[in-house]
Amino acid sequence: MAKIGLPAEMENLEELLDFVDNEADKAGFPARRVSEIRLAAEEVLVNIFCYAYPETDGDVSISCFVKEEFFVLEILDGGTPFNIMAAPGPDLSSCLSERSVGGLGIHFVKEMANETRYVRDKGQNRLTLAFGKCRQE
């Protein structure tokens, strides 16, 4: 299992995403899927950077491993509890100008990952995203 941990700051985004890219590439995932994994990781990380630690500094860590043909990302932070699974989906049926802001990124993450799990354990958010070599497996 490969792991990286850094302060949850926007200046660390590229290093974290490059880590994810490299691990997915080493696992033999196709370039297109690696790009989708990177985009999903970016959405989660930016949300953590912007919302997890509203009044203090904090860290984020990412673990990557392969399990049963899936590339698995585990993203941990000690910030404000946030269950991505309980977040309401965006209204995709109404006109774009009538939609409220937000929710599309979370929707995108759920669509890109083959499996999404969240737990709050020992004061930490643990988001687990599993990606097959293609979206539908």
C-alpha positions in Angstrom: 0.0 0.0 0.0 1.4 3.4 -1.0 0.6 6.4 1.2 1.1 10.1 1.2 0.1 12.7 3.8 0.4 16.5 3.6 -1.2 19.6 5.0 -4.7 20.1 3.5 -3.7 23.2 1.5 -4.3 24.0 -2.2 -0.5 24.4 -2.7 -0.2 20.6 -2.2 -2.9 19.6 -4.7 -0.6 18.8 -7.6 1.7 16.7 -5.5 -1.2 14.7 -4.2 -2.7 14.2 -7.6 0.6 13.3 -9.1 0.9 10.6 -6.4 -2.5 9.2 -7.4 -1.7 9.3 -11.1 1.6 7.4 -10.6 0.0 4.8 -8.4 -2.9 4.2 -10.8 -0.5 4.0 -13.7 1.8 1.6 -11.9 -1.3 -0.6 -11.3 -1.8 -0.9 -15.0 -4.9 1.2 -15.4 -5.5 2.7 -18.9 -4.6 6.4 -19.4 -8.2 7.5 -19.8 -9.2 5.8 -16.5 -6.2 7.3 -14.7 -7.5 10.7 -15.8 -10.9 10.0 -14.4 -9.4 8.8 -11.1 -7.4 12.0 -11.0 -10.5 14.2 -11.6 -12.4 12.4 -8.9 -9.5 12.7 -6.4 -9.2 16.4 -7.3 -12.8 17.1 -6.5 -12.6 15.4 -3.1 -9.3 17.1 -2.2 -10.5 20.6 -3.2 -13.6 20.1 -1.1 -11.4 19.0 1.9 -9.1 22.0 1.4 -12.0 24.4 1.2 -14.4 23.0 3.8 -12.9 20.4 6.2 -10.9 22.8 8.3 -12.9 26.0 8.5 -11.2 27.4 11.7 -7.9 25.5 11.8 -5.2 23.8 9.8 -5.3 20.1 9.2 -3.9 17.3 7.1 -5.1 14.9 4.5 -3.7 11.5 3.6 -4.2 9.2 0.7 -3.6 5.5 0.5 -3.6 3.6 -2.8 -3.8 -0.1 -3.4 -5.2 -2.7 -5.7 -7.8 -5.1 -4.4 -9.6 -7.6 -6.6 -8.8 -5.8 -9.9 -9.9 -2.4 -8.4 -7.7 0.6 -7.8 -8.7 1.8 -4.3 -8.2 5.3 -2.9 -8.6 5.9 0.8 -8.7 9.6 1.6 -8.6 10.5 5.3 -8.9 13.9 7.0 -9.6 15.0 10.5 -11.9 17.9 9.6 -15.6 18.5 9.9 -17.6 15.3 9.4 -18.9 15.1 5.9 -20.6 12.0 4.5 -20.4 12.2 0.7 -23.0 9.3 0.6 -25.6 11.4 2.4 -25.1 14.5 0.3 -28.1 15.3 -1.9 -27.7 14.9 -5.6 -28.0 17.8 -7.9 -31.2 18.6 -9.8 -30.2 17.5 -13.3 -33.7 17.8 -14.7 -34.1 21.6 -14.4 -32.7 24.2 -16.6 -29.1 25.1 -15.8 -30.0 28.7 -14.9 -32.6 27.4 -12.4 -30.2 25.0 -10.6 -28.7 25.8 -7.2 -24.9 26.0 -7.0 -23.0 22.9 -5.8 -23.4 19.2 -5.8 -22.1 18.4 -9.3 -18.7 17.5 -8.1 -20.0 15.0 -5.6 -22.3 13.6 -8.3 -19.3 13.3 -10.6 -17.2 11.4 -8.0 -20.0 9.0 -7.4 -20.4 8.4 -11.1 -16.7 7.9 -11.7 -16.1 5.4 -8.9 -17.4 1.9 -9.1 -17.8 1.9 -5.4 -17.9 4.7 -2.8 -17.9 4.2 1.0 -17.7 6.7 3.9 -17.1 6.2 7.6 -16.4 8.6 10.4 -14.0 6.8 12.7 -11.8 8.1 15.6 -12.4 11.7 14.6 -11.5 11.1 11.0 -13.5 11.1 7.7 -12.5 8.1 5.7 -13.7 8.1 2.1 -13.0 5.0 0.1 -13.3 5.1 -3.7 -12.8 1.9 -5.8 -12.2 2.2 -9.5 -12.4 -0.7 -12.0 -10.4 -0.4 -15.3 -13.6 1.0 -16.7 -16.6 2.6 -15.1 -19.1 -0.3 -15.5 -17.7 -3.6 -14.4 
